[in-house]
Amino acid sequence: MARASEFKKGMVVEINGVAHSIKQIEVRNPSSRGASTLYKIRLNNLKTGQKLDETFKGDDFLKEADCVRAKVQYSYVDGNNYIFMNQDDYSQYTLSAEDLDGKIEYLTEGLEGIVALLIDDLPITIELPSSVIMEIIETPPNIKGASASGRTKTARLPTNLEVQIPEYLETGELIKINTETGKFMSRV
């Protein structure tokens, strides 16, 4: 059991018997005397991916889910299934495209830094690294005299993900992408 005041981002708790991952925590200190601190928590249902916003008092308890975190590496895709390899014991986990909704665009062969959440030795979902490095496959040609100003253009990456990049970048360059926002971070 964990108190609301002890919640941390990434923690997995049970709500109504279903595992949820904590994505955001906002602390609110009311100004009236005697009022307790409120914790506004954004959770993701690990089975359906639905977002849930809940507010707890500092002394409210939630049961921590029996969840194991395993470091995995993305191996390959087999039809509608994505195969990951445990980096400790080399066992393989399979997740469907529905389980990975919104994360598939960041998976490249051999990608490391992924954490699989396992309940009863079955993978529920994965957590991506905060950023990934990908090559620009297709983008309009470089504009002569372009600088590092705020102007952008669209670039297509190997996973068909499209991002806005500065106009001075060209096809074939490696860039770093934020996996939470899906935005360009920097050139590599």
RAHU-V766680 format. One line per field, one symbol per residue. ss: DSSP state (H for helix, E for strand, - for the rest). psi: psi as a letter, one per 40 degrees, with the letter a starting at -180 (. if undefined). burial: I if it has 9 or more other ideal C-beta (glycine too) atoms within 8 Angstrom, else O. A space follows every 50 residues. Layout:
ss=???
psi=???
burial=???
This chain:
ss=-EEHHH-----EEEE--EEEEEEEEEEE---------EEEEEEEE----- EEEEEEE---EEEE---EEEEEEEEEEE--EEEEEE-----EEEEE---- ---HHH-------EEEEEE--EEEEEE---EEEEEEEEE----------- -EEEEEE----EEEEE-------EEEEE-----EEEE-
psi=hhideeiiheihihhfehhihhdihhhhhieiieiihihhhhihhedeei ihhihiideiiihhighhhhhihhcihgbeihhihhedeeiiihiidddf heedeehihehieihhhhhfehhdiihiidiihiihdhiiihhheiafae iiihihideehhihiieeiiheihihhhedefihdii.
burial=OIIIOOIOOOIIIIIOOIIIIIOOIOOOOOOOOOOOIIIIIIIIIIOOIO OIOOOIIIOOOIOIIOIOOIIIIIIOOOOOIIIIIIIOOOOIIIIIIOII OOIIIIIIOOIOOIIIIIIOOOIIIIOIIOIIOIIIOOIOOOOOOIOOOO OIIIIIIOIOIOIOIIIIIIOOIIIIIIIOOIOIOOOO
